[in-house]
Amino acid sequence: MRRTASVVGLVVGLYLMARAIVEPFVIDMTDPATYRNDWGGPSLLGVLLVHCGPGVLSGILIAVALRRRRVRARTRRPE
């Protein structure tokens, strides 16, 4: 069960990261009309925080989890 939750979390996190990478290219940052009605609008900062923030947070959490896993694997090895 824990492994399934980890895989689902990883897939969702990778989706959010991809969305965060693509979002600045999808909207025209010089034209407020393209993002005015989006979540976080009407300001550009709000739109980027709402659309890119979860991807950045996911990247940080995935990196922390992978680092912990690597440290745990290193300490379990017999020498």
Secondary structure as the mmCIF struct_conf table of DSSP 4:
data_model
#
loop_
_struct_conf.conf_type_id
_struct_conf.id
_struct_conf.beg_label_comp_id
_struct_conf.beg_label_asym_id
_struct_conf.beg_label_seq_id
_struct_conf.end_label_comp_id
_struct_conf.end_label_asym_id
_struct_conf.end_label_seq_id
HELX_RH_AL_P HELX_RH_AL_P1 ARG A 2 VAL A 26
BEND BEND1 ILE A 27 ILE A 27
TURN_TY1_P TURN_TY1_P1 MET A 29 THR A 30
HELX_RH_3T_P HELX_RH_3T_P1 PRO A 32 THR A 34
TURN_TY1_P TURN_TY1_P2 TYR A 35 ASN A 37
BEND BEND2 ASP A 38 ASP A 38
TURN_TY1_P TURN_TY1_P3 TRP A 39 PRO A 42
BEND BEND3 SER A 43 SER A 43
HELX_RH_AL_P HELX_RH_AL_P2 LEU A 44 ARG A 76
BEND BEND4 ARG A 77 ARG A 77
#
